[in-house]
Amino acid sequence: MDEIPQLAEEEIIQQEFEALLDDYRNTNHRQKIEIITKAFNFANAAHKGIKRRSGEPYILHPLAVARIVVREIGLGSTSICSALLHDVVEDTDYTVEDIENLFGPKIAQIVDGLTKISGGVFNEIASEQAENFRKLLLTMSEDIRVILIKIADRLHNMRTLGSMPPAKQYKIAGETQYIYAPLAHRLGLFRIKTELENLSFKYEHPETFYQIEKKLAVDEEARTLFYREFSNPIREKLTQMGYEFFLKERIKSVYSIWHKMSTRNIPFDEVYDILALRIVFKPKPGLSEKDQCWMLYSALTELYKPHPERIRDWVSTPKANGYEALHVTVMGPQGRWVEIQIRSERMNDIAEKGLAAHWKYKSGEADESELDKWMKTIKELLEHPEPNAIDFMDTFKLNLFASEIFVFTPKGEIKTIAMGSTALDFAFALHSDLGMRCIGAKVNHKLVPLSYKLHSGDQVEILTARKQNPQPEWIDYVTTARAKAKLKSYFKREEKTQLLDGQKIIEDALAAINLKPDNENIVKILNHYEFAQRNTLYTQAALGKINIEDISKVIFKPKSQNVFAKYLKIPFGGSSDNRGGKNDQTELVPATKIDRKKTFVLAEENAGINYKLADCCHPIPGDDVLGYVDDSEVVIVHKRQCNTAAKLKSNYGERLVSVKWSTHKIMSFIEGLEIKGIDKKGVMIEILKVISEKFGGNINKINIETNGGIFVGNFYIYVHDTEDIDILCKNIKKIKEVSSVQRIQE
């Protein structure tokens, strides 16, 4: 009887392999079935008998990754073999040398790169995280296929995340949202990026995800009718023009809808751009694709009126990740704005499959110049990496910008730079020396400061001076990773020089009065100047900010003062910087070691004993939350969408714990509601009646602004949980003059 499941498993494995070969045969790649079969047989034998957490044979995972690599990214046999073999070195006794002997150096190099960054980007040990992430970037700059296969691996892991325990789900989903989705976007894999964001959101906010999905399903019929009414005239027009084309309805993803609702603080009903239309056409010979895009634009605007401020021309100047398209927003039937994306077949291929498709169409070296520039920036970051894992991650993430602007040099050359860049950023983008010597800039022939934010279409001239050196405030003027990395590197070198100079000044001052620079003497000097750390003392000495004569005339002058009094001034634990004021955690009395495999219950009676609510996002009972176990075994509770939580999920996954609220009806929390409506006499009294009489709530403060007969009020009210907020919102919405009520999210 035991043999039947085994036979069934082998049948499933064989079916999946055949499906992989079918996917490969449907591509234009040179058919190398033999080496793919060899890689599959080798991986299948190596993983034999090993199961995934879901209970299925392990080999199904490499097969699924290989299918994503060929079908959804469009890579060839080298990448397919590498995907099939990507876990062999880590999970079995085989080595990279074995892979090289059997499959050659290229596949071995890619498998080696994938092995170095296995088990997620981030190691369980915090100190190793930055190093592990650097490995990913290094292997990526050596062969981009490493990261493309890694993204495929992550996509399959996200698709099968349901078999993992909640805390592990939050870690993997957070890591995906924090780094893999932006990476997929930067590499032009838009469809994969959207799916990664959606899946991350599904596991972090399951209830909200299904609520939005349900609302989309309810609207589906009306949306289909509208789409038909809107697209039929377009279909007829393009057919008349003699084009081969297809139209595709594009629905905004659940994550994108939620993101818009959250950032703009609007309800689902006010997200108007849920539907978009994509036109993919086969270009006619004899005309450039760019000209034909504008011809189609002209035809569309005869049918529907365009929004003058919503034209996005990425045909004349493609995005830095290779994306090309012409976007226009038009007024459709029923007074609805609809975005139309116009793409050729080639543009669509690049948009769907990113860089892999870009290589397919390349005609010369210049085609990859933007990618080369990006890779060069990554290599520069690796030369001067941040020692702290999270700082390093943040610096790198600056490089995964979602939006770009285009500016011109004085000679009219077009340059791509991140949206939000300043004149100083642009100077560093052109050349490091320009950045270091920059004293100002002329934008559109007018003098502007270094901190001036650039806009698309600006013509920028950088002004320099030979004697100029970077100033400390420059760090606040720049937003790009390249500029920040260059400045930090410069200031670190300067700081090192200053420390050595300052140390020598202090040691010389002690030597002049025949004293050694030992710990006791240095502590006396620190006490006198009221510094917490030696480095502060040395820096201040180098800058000439302290009177060195005090060492011989005051500090070590014989006196009868109680020496111990000054010792008490030294803050213990290093830094004297306590920006947070009173440290709440010292008041907590943590219980025994937290079991991170079990769900931690946030009981009301335990509040302040073994858990605390994070100050950064102020969660309240009913919010989607997760727990982070700190060094004192105290659970810090964060909202799942909190920015700090995003970093914790990515960098300290092993410290996460799944948490759930118990009933909370004693403790109260201040929560904000934004109420909008018609400013009619008596409406405020109605709102206050609902809050105080019907709901029985206490108000903390109110801010109200009125403009042109419309009021916007922020009401801060004491509530017990999110259920209270929902009840309150429903009752306030019943007031005729009120148009919307939304919780103000942190």
Secondary structure, DSSP 8 states (H G I E B T S, - for coil): -THHHHHHHHHHHHHHHHHHHHHHHTSSS---HHHHHHHHHHHHHHTTT-B-TTSSBTTHHHHHHHHIIIIIS---HHHHHHHHTTTHHHHSS--HHHHHHHH-HHHHHHHHHHHHT-SSSS-SSHHHHHHHHHHHHHHHHH-THHHHHHHHHHHHHHHTGGGS-HHHHHHHHHHIIIIIHHHHHHTT-HHHHHHHHHHHHHHHSHHHHHHHHHHHHHHHHHHHHHHHHHHHHHHHHHHHTT-EEEEEEEE--HHHHHHHHHHHT--GGG----EEEEEEEE--TTS-HHHHHHHHHHHHHHHSEEEEEEEEETTTS--TTS---EEEEEE-GGG-EEEEEEEEHHHHHHHHHTHHHHHHH--SGGGGHHHHHHHHHHHHHHHS--SSHHHHHHHHHTTS-S-EEEEE-TT--EEEEETT-BHHHHHHHH-HHHHHTEEEEEETTEEE-TT-B--TT-BEEEEE-TT----TTHHHH--SHHHHHHHHHHHHHHHHHHHHHHHHHHHHHHHTTT----HHHHHHHHHHHT-SSHHHHHHHHHTT-S-TTHIIIIITS---S-HHHHHTTS-TTS----TTSS-GGGG----S---TTS-EEE-GGGBTTTEEE-TTT---TTS-EEEEE-TTS-EEEEETT-HHHHHHHHH-GGGEE-EEE----SS-EEEEEEEEEE--TTHHHHHHHIIIIIS---EEEEEEEEETTEEEEEEEEEESSHHHHHHHHHHHHTSTTEEEEEE---
